[in-house]
Structure formats: C-alpha cells, structure tokens
C-alpha cells in the first residue's frame, strides 16, 4: 500500500502566509453547515485565525508532504498559558 507521507514540524513566522489561506479554506468547508456565509466572513482572521503567540511559543505545528514541504496541509497548536 502506497500513499503520501507527511512530516510534522514546528511552525515558524515564515509559514504564516501558507497557513492563513489553509485556515480560511478549512473554516469555509467545515463550518458551512453551522454558520452563515456572513458569519464565516466576519470570523475569519479574528476568531478563526493564526495565533502568532503559539508560533512564538513553539507550540504550533504544521504537516506537509515529505516530497513537497512547501505545501502545508494541516496545522494546529495549543498553549500552556491560562486563558479567560
């Protein structure tokens, strides 16, 4: 069985231009049955967006195909900081 192989690495600030459209596409696809188009439009970048602090903290990761590391296909992270 053959298939794509992926690498997972810590995100850097240089990844932000790749992550922004990926997150937008994800939100538009996965949330389309839960929110109206106008709600999605207004939430992209504010609610659904990149937390640059997580990138700085080293707790945000990206997944990319091994044969094309410039094609980021997934991302996510977490924080050890307390939130409201």
GUBAZA-516263 format. One line per field, with one value per atom (N, C-alpha, C): residue number from 1; residue in one letter; atom name; x, y, z. Coordinates in pm, 1 decimal. Example, Ala and Ser with C-alpha at 12.3 -4.5 7.8 and 13.67 -1.06 7.14 Angstrom:
<atoms>
n: (1_1_1_2_2_2)
res: (a_a_a_s_s_s)
atom: (N_CA_C_N_CA_C)
c1: (1319.0_1230.0_1320.0_1285.0_1367.0_1290.0)
c2: (-569.0_-450.0_-330.0_-225.0_-106.0_3.0)
c3: (780.0_780.0_780.0_708.0_714.0_787.0)
</atoms>
This chain:
<atoms>
n: (1_1_1_2_2_2_3_3_3_4_4_4_5_5_5_6_6_6_7_7_7_8_8_8_9_9_9_10_10_10_11_11_11_12_12_12_13_13_13_14_14_14_15_15_15_16_16_16_17_17_17_18_18_18_19_19_19_20_20_20_21_21_21_22_22_22_23_23_23_24_24_24_25_25_25_26_26_26_27_27_27_28_28_28_29_29_29_30_30_30_31_31_31_32_32_32_33_33_33_34_34_34_35_35_35_36_36_36_37_37_37_38_38_38_39_39_39_40_40_40_41_41_41_42_42_42_43_43_43_44_44_44_45_45_45_46_46_46_47_47_47_48_48_48_49_49_49_50_50_50_51_51_51_52_52_52_53_53_53_54_54_54_55_55_55_56_56_56_57_57_57_58_58_58_59_59_59_60_60_60_61_61_61_62_62_62_63_63_63_64_64_64_65_65_65_66_66_66_67_67_67_68_68_68_69_69_69_70_70_70_71_71_71_72_72_72_73_73_73_74_74_74_75_75_75_76_76_76_77_77_77_78_78_78_79_79_79_80_80_80_81_81_81_82_82_82_83_83_83_84_84_84)
res: (x_x_x_x_x_x_x_x_x_x_x_x_x_x_x_x_x_x_x_x_x_x_x_x_x_x_x_x_x_x_x_x_x_x_x_x_x_x_x_x_x_x_x_x_x_x_x_x_x_x_x_x_x_x_x_x_x_x_x_x_x_x_x_x_x_x_x_x_x_x_x_x_x_x_x_x_x_x_x_x_x_x_x_x_x_x_x_x_x_x_x_x_x_x_x_x_x_x_x_x_x_x_x_x_x_x_x_x_x_x_x_x_x_x_x_x_x_x_x_x_x_x_x_x_x_x_x_x_x_x_x_x_x_x_x_x_x_x_x_x_x_x_x_x_x_x_x_x_x_x_x_x_x_x_x_x_x_x_x_x_x_x_x_x_x_x_x_x_x_x_x_x_x_x_x_x_x_x_x_x_x_x_x_x_x_x_x_x_x_x_x_x_x_x_x_x_x_x_x_x_x_x_x_x_x_x_x_x_x_x_x_x_x_x_x_x_x_x_x_x_x_x_x_x_x_x_x_x_x_x_x_x_x_x_x_x_x_x_x_x_x_x_x_x_x_x_x_x_x_x_x_x)
atom: (N_CA_C_N_CA_C_N_CA_C_N_CA_C_N_CA_C_N_CA_C_N_CA_C_N_CA_C_N_CA_C_N_CA_C_N_CA_C_N_CA_C_N_CA_C_N_CA_C_N_CA_C_N_CA_C_N_CA_C_N_CA_C_N_CA_C_N_CA_C_N_CA_C_N_CA_C_N_CA_C_N_CA_C_N_CA_C_N_CA_C_N_CA_C_N_CA_C_N_CA_C_N_CA_C_N_CA_C_N_CA_C_N_CA_C_N_CA_C_N_CA_C_N_CA_C_N_CA_C_N_CA_C_N_CA_C_N_CA_C_N_CA_C_N_CA_C_N_CA_C_N_CA_C_N_CA_C_N_CA_C_N_CA_C_N_CA_C_N_CA_C_N_CA_C_N_CA_C_N_CA_C_N_CA_C_N_CA_C_N_CA_C_N_CA_C_N_CA_C_N_CA_C_N_CA_C_N_CA_C_N_CA_C_N_CA_C_N_CA_C_N_CA_C_N_CA_C_N_CA_C_N_CA_C_N_CA_C_N_CA_C_N_CA_C_N_CA_C_N_CA_C_N_CA_C_N_CA_C_N_CA_C_N_CA_C_N_CA_C_N_CA_C_N_CA_C_N_CA_C_N_CA_C_N_CA_C_N_CA_C_N_CA_C)
c1: (86.1_0.0_89.9_69.4_147.6_56.1_116.6_40.5_134.1_76.4_156.8_212.5_333.9_393.5_410.4_387.1_389.2_494.2_543.3_630.5_557.2_581.5_523.7_640.1_628.7_735.8_676.6_757.7_716.3_700.0_592.1_566.5_659.5_687.9_766.4_687.0_732.7_666.3_664.0_762.0_765.6_650.0_586.4_473.5_341.7_334.4_206.5_138.5_209.5_140.6_81.2_135.2_79.3_-38.3_-33.6_-136.0_-266.1_-257.0_-378.8_-480.4_-442.1_-542.2_-586.0_-498.1_-534.3_-642.6_-626.1_-725.8_-856.9_-848.3_-971.9_-1047.0_-977.3_-1042.3_-1104.4_-1033.5_-1085.2_-1214.3_-1214.0_-1332.6_-1449.3_-1425.0_-1533.7_-1593.4_-1512.3_-1562.4_-1627.9_-1559.4_-1606.0_-1718.7_-1731.1_-1831.4_-1951.8_-1955.0_-2060.5_-2201.2_-2213.5_-2348.3_-2384.7_-2287.4_-2312.2_-2330.4_-2272.3_-2274.5_-2310.3_-2367.5_-2399.6_-2270.4_-2275.9_-2158.5_-2109.9_-2202.7_-2160.8_-2095.7_-2145.5_-2082.4_-1940.5_-1924.9_-1792.8_-1700.2_-1749.4_-1667.2_-1616.1_-1704.2_-1664.5_-1576.1_-1578.1_-1499.0_-1357.5_-1335.9_-1203.5_-1106.4_-998.0_-896.6_-909.8_-1032.6_-1048.1_-1070.3_-1169.9_-1196.6_-1117.3_-1130.1_-1058.2_-937.5_-824.6_-702.8_-581.3_-469.3_-343.3_-313.2_-281.9_-236.3_-84.5_-36.0_108.2_186.8_121.5_189.8_223.0_134.9_163.2_284.2_296.9_414.6_538.9_532.7_645.6_678.1_573.1_591.9_650.2_642.4_688.8_589.1_460.9_356.4_254.3_294.1_208.7_284.4_215.3_280.3_213.9_290.5_237.3_271.5_186.0_209.7_219.9_317.2_339.5_386.0_353.2_404.0_556.5_616.1_762.2_821.8_754.1_809.6_783.1_703.4_679.4_653.6_759.8_741.1_683.3_680.5_622.6_470.2_412.1_266.6_211.0_186.9_133.2_-12.4_-47.1_-182.5_-261.1_-194.1_-263.1_-182.2_-251.8_-182.9_-265.4_-198.8_-268.7_-171.0_-223.0_-136.3_-214.5_-141.6_-200.9_-116.2_-167.4_-95.7_-90.3_18.5_29.7_-17.0_-44.5_-86.6_-231.9_-261.6_-400.8_-478.3_-600.6_-687.2_-810.4_-880.6_-1003.9_-1110.5)
c2: (-118.0_0.0_123.2_209.5_332.6_451.7_557.2_677.3_789.9_904.1_1019.5_1001.8_1047.2_1050.4_1196.7_1224.3_1361.6_1379.5_1500.3_1537.2_1641.6_1638.8_1737.1_1812.5_1944.0_2026.8_2148.3_2212.4_2334.5_2446.0_2518.7_2630.0_2746.5_2824.3_2946.5_3063.0_3182.8_3301.0_3297.6_3233.7_3223.6_3140.0_3059.1_2975.4_3051.2_3165.4_3237.5_3259.5_3301.7_3318.9_3189.7_3074.4_2946.3_2904.6_2942.2_2899.0_2977.4_3105.3_3187.3_3133.7_3105.3_3050.9_2909.1_2830.7_2695.6_2700.2_2787.2_2800.0_2853.2_2951.3_3005.6_2897.1_2821.1_2713.3_2610.2_2576.6_2480.9_2530.5_2654.9_2711.8_2714.0_2758.2_2767.2_2629.9_2526.2_2392.5_2327.4_2332.4_2258.0_2327.4_2458.3_2531.5_2574.9_2537.1_2587.7_2544.9_2434.1_2393.8_2450.8_2510.8_2564.3_2715.7_2784.9_2931.4_2983.8_3102.0_3165.9_3216.3_3246.2_3299.3_3428.4_3515.1_3641.5_3619.2_3521.8_3491.0_3437.1_3351.5_3297.3_3408.7_3493.2_3604.6_3691.0_3721.4_3810.8_3741.9_3609.6_3538.1_3504.0_3500.1_3465.4_3577.1_3538.8_3635.1_3680.7_3680.5_3722.9_3602.3_3521.5_3401.6_3284.0_3265.4_3157.8_3218.5_3201.7_3257.0_3202.1_3254.3_3207.5_3282.0_3207.0_3266.8_3276.8_3393.6_3413.3_3387.5_3404.0_3376.6_3227.8_3141.9_2998.4_2964.5_3033.7_3012.8_3056.4_3171.0_3219.1_3123.7_3065.7_2972.6_2838.3_2809.4_2680.0_2568.7_2605.7_2505.8_2502.0_2547.2_2542.7_2461.7_2369.0_2275.8_2274.8_2233.0_2216.4_2076.5_2025.2_1897.6_1926.4_1862.9_1881.3_1749.5_1725.3_1604.8_1606.6_1492.6_1483.6_1525.4_1490.1_1523.6_1667.7_1743.5_1884.9_1960.8_1987.8_2052.4_2193.8_2253.2_2387.1_2383.4_2265.8_2250.4_2207.6_2303.7_2274.4_2231.6_2117.2_2063.5_2058.3_2083.8_2083.2_2165.0_2215.4_2293.4_2292.2_2319.2_2328.7_2346.6_2388.6_2411.1_2422.6_2451.8_2468.3_2564.7_2601.8_2695.4_2642.8_2671.4_2641.7_2760.8_2873.7_2994.7_2982.4_3045.6_3049.8_3147.1_3111.7_3199.8_3235.3_3337.4_3377.5_3273.5)
c3: (0.0_0.0_0.0_-95.4_-101.0_-74.3_-30.5_-2.6_31.0_48.6_85.4_225.5_243.0_375.0_413.7_540.3_588.3_695.6_704.1_815.0_898.2_1026.0_1117.3_1179.4_1176.0_1230.4_1299.7_1380.5_1448.2_1344.9_1354.1_1261.9_1294.7_1191.7_1208.3_1150.5_1177.4_1122.8_970.7_910.0_763.8_709.2_792.9_749.9_744.8_808.5_819.6_684.4_579.1_450.0_393.9_432.5_389.7_477.5_604.1_698.6_686.4_657.2_650.4_549.5_423.6_330.8_367.1_427.8_470.1_576.3_674.9_781.3_725.0_636.7_576.8_500.0_419.8_343.0_437.3_543.3_640.1_704.6_748.4_812.9_715.1_594.6_496.3_465.6_462.8_434.2_556.3_669.7_786.8_863.1_850.8_927.6_844.0_716.7_628.3_668.8_740.1_783.4_919.9_986.8_1121.0_1123.8_1027.0_1025.9_887.6_884.1_756.2_692.1_563.6_492.9_556.2_596.6_656.5_793.2_869.6_997.8_976.7_879.5_849.0_803.0_712.4_662.9_777.5_872.8_981.1_1085.7_1088.6_1189.3_1142.5_1012.6_961.8_995.8_1058.5_1098.4_1242.0_1294.8_1433.6_1524.5_1494.1_1573.3_1516.4_1386.8_1320.0_1250.6_1308.9_1251.3_1322.1_1287.1_1342.8_1471.6_1573.5_1698.1_1689.7_1657.1_1639.1_1766.8_1880.7_2006.6_2018.7_1969.4_1972.6_1886.3_1774.0_1689.3_1765.9_1830.8_1910.6_2026.0_2084.5_2196.2_2152.2_2021.6_1972.7_1994.1_2009.4_2032.4_1918.5_1800.8_1681.5_1577.2_1513.9_1423.3_1286.2_1187.3_1052.1_1002.4_915.7_847.9_699.3_636.0_492.2_432.6_305.8_240.3_238.8_263.4_265.3_131.9_22.3_-109.1_-152.0_-75.0_-105.0_24.8_102.1_232.1_225.6_108.0_96.0_89.5_74.3_64.4_199.7_286.2_418.9_405.0_465.6_450.9_581.3_693.5_822.6_922.7_1023.7_1125.9_1253.5_1363.0_1489.9_1603.5_1717.2_1831.2_1958.9_2065.5_2196.6_2277.0_2391.3_2476.4_2618.9_2686.5_2828.0_2911.8_2845.9_2915.8_2961.6_3072.1_3117.9_3031.3_3000.5_2922.7_3004.7_2958.1_3027.7_3011.8)
</atoms>
